[in-house]
Amino acid sequence: MTSDLNLNFLKELEREAVLEVLYRDQAMRKIEEERVRKLKMQLQQLRWKGTRSVSHEYQERSCARCHRPLGLLLNRGAVCNGCSHRVCSECRVCLNPCLWKCTACYAHGDVKIKAGEWFFEERAKKYPNEGRHETVGAKLLKSYQKLSEYSMCSYFWTLHLQELCQTKSFNKSVENLFLSLTTHMKKISKSQNDMADRSHLTTDYGQHVEKRKERRSQSDTAINITSRVSKSLYSVSGTVRSVWGMQSLSSSHFLCSLNSTCTEYGNFGKANVTGEIEFAIRYIFKACVLEISIRGCKNLAYGEEKKKKCNPYVKVYLLPDKSPRSKRKTAVKKSTVDPEFHETLKYKVEYPQLGSRQLQVSVWHAGALKTRVFLGEVVVPLAAWNFEDRSAESFSWYPLKAKVTLGFCHSSKLLVSARLSVPAQDKNFQLEKQMREGPSLQIDDLAVLYLFWGSCLILPDQTEMKQRSPVLKKEVCPRWKHLFVFGDVSPARLQQSCLHLTVWDQASLGASDRFLGGAALGAKESFGLRDPGSEALLQWQKVLSSPNTWTDLSLVLHPNKERFKS
Amino acid sequence: MTDGDYDYLIKLLALGDSGVGKTTFLYRYTDNKFNPKFITTVGIDFREKRVVYSTRSPNGSPGKAFKVHLQLWDTAGQERFRSLTTAFFRDAMGFLLMFDLTSQQSFLNVRNWMSQLQANAYCENPDIVLIGNKADLSDQREVNERQAKDLADKYGIPYLETSAATGQAVEQAVGALLDLVMKRMEQCVDKAPGAANGAGTAGPEPPAPRGARCAC
């Protein structure tokens, strides 16, 4: 009857009022329970007094209660109706002239009345399946307390579920999980009043952000740690474990970033691009920090047009670096096409480098599982930006645009020297190419990149001659001084040949190398687009027309991997 | 007030339509004060009072005196709290079923309350006292005494006209109910004379054969 009764239908204030009454009732119940316990203890003692006679021999007739000897003729005693024990006349309680009970039986009945047992017995006849002594007030309180426990549990469950999704698809926003976890941990620390531990948490987090680089190789196992830790969090919410949760999460967070870069290479859905984004850019000279304050968007297209669903977030890259290091993301806002983010994304970058950078601000929809839908982007060339002008720091609206496949024109240049050596006595030609340097490839974040060059000479008959430079480790401004030599090519054939130079970031074992940019030299553009003004052709002619001399060439790197053969 | 120094804890519950004066009635009974303001009860509430109850032995002389702790549950008459208030019926040992003498409708609803009680109380025929409140407002009276008395007789329950404003018959009404409950309590215990033996909780109680041994 009352099993499904709860306080949910009440308004908050009403519930509080009712709870106050229930707690008052609980306090009264406690007093009552204590009283009943004492009564029962007294009854027990009375019975003990009677049972002591059991140890005595039964040879003597005696009262079962007071052990007084009973006579044969006088004071014979009588058998109690209740307990069938013979008791003396002293140990009887008369209820009415014809009915009496021995003291123990009377006390038992008395306790039963006084403890309200009669009531519970009567009620049990009507409600045999319900708790005999449990009151509605107690039940309600219990269910209410259970309810608040459930809400706590469900909190953990969402955590747990999020974490499961994440192990299945890394792109699932771990940030949300992370956020909820941290807020939850704050809750725990607060509840435990251990401020020291809380500060420990925050400093710990900081350290582990630094350590992320070193954790790269550990990331795979980190997911397992995460699930394990989350599980243990689910059962035991300890502060020490919370710290562990943070550590492993920060590393898996990094892993997630690595994986989500795949959206940059076409693994995403496209929506019609509409709307605008509001943000501000400023550079803090003292700290060498570039700040992008994302305020919000308006009139975004629906990520899932059919379902009218949109969970937008903003992703920022400081181009030309498209590595995870260059990526910054805002939180995902749920079910809105006019999201407000109010987040500031920061880059530590030297001021002189900004001239060669472009800020790519893109808006994405985070769909179910790992689906991502592109909602539009803005590319701001920072070369033209006046960072010293305070007015440029204010917020402004930028219309979102569709992804530009060719609009990528950063100024990273490749400096090469090329020479066509024509031996007098020989008809064999040699094209020597010295990769002098790549000074414009100033990508500070590339500090840990493993750079190498690929060079591919494509002859008119489509045969390819491939060469590869050694890898330069962790160079900010790589200088190779490497010599590619393509021999056995006639000048006539070279005229119609094409040379592709590409720069790569060597990946760790198993993964494929990452393309950073490429440049083409030569007459033949066998795969579509030519450079405007055909600078590649002119430079190529220049090399070929002046044999045996080094020609310095400055080649612009293009980001489109498809255009180059490697 | 709330110490364990009492002999019986008796739980009574007041019910009836909204505005019949359940809260003021109980306030008058426990504190002997009158609050003319109408403040609707949120769900449930209770008041406590310690009274001395004297049993009357069969020969008419006053018997033992017991300290009785009364827990008087006050319920909301409003329909929206009904599921909550009726749930509390099963914990009460006796009921003060109230209606407003100045409201015919509240009297007509007594039947509904009776069926609610039968459905939700601890047993089919619990102890109930029918109370017609606001007896002081004689000029606005809508329910005459005969009517109410007939209804009470039909159910076999006492009927009293009270006034929380003047305090008329308030003590008697609760006293009448307490009498009924105490009587039932004794009956319940007397009905089961073998209870002392049957109680499984009594560990060291000597086994029955011993009684036979003592027979003489």
Interface residues (C-beta under 8 A of the other chain):
Chain A: M1 T2 L5 L7 F9 L10 L13 E14 A17 V18 V21 R24 D25 A27 M28 I31 E32 E34 R35 K38 K40 Q44 R47 W48 G50 T51 S53 V54 Y58 R61 A64 L70 L72 R76 G77 V79 N81 G82 C83 S84 H85 R86 L95 N96 L99 K101 A104 C105 H108 G109 K112 I113 K114 G116 W118 F119 E121 E122 R123 K125 K126 Y127 T135 V136 G137 L140
Chain B: T2 D3 G4 Y6 D7 Y8 L9 V42 G43 I44 D45 F46 E48 P58 Q71 R80 S83 L84 A87 F88 R90 D91 M93 N120 Y122 C123 E124 M185 E186 C188 V189 D190 P193 G194 A195 A196 N197 A199 T201 A202 G203 P204 E205 P206 A208 R210 G211 A212 R213 C214 A215 C216
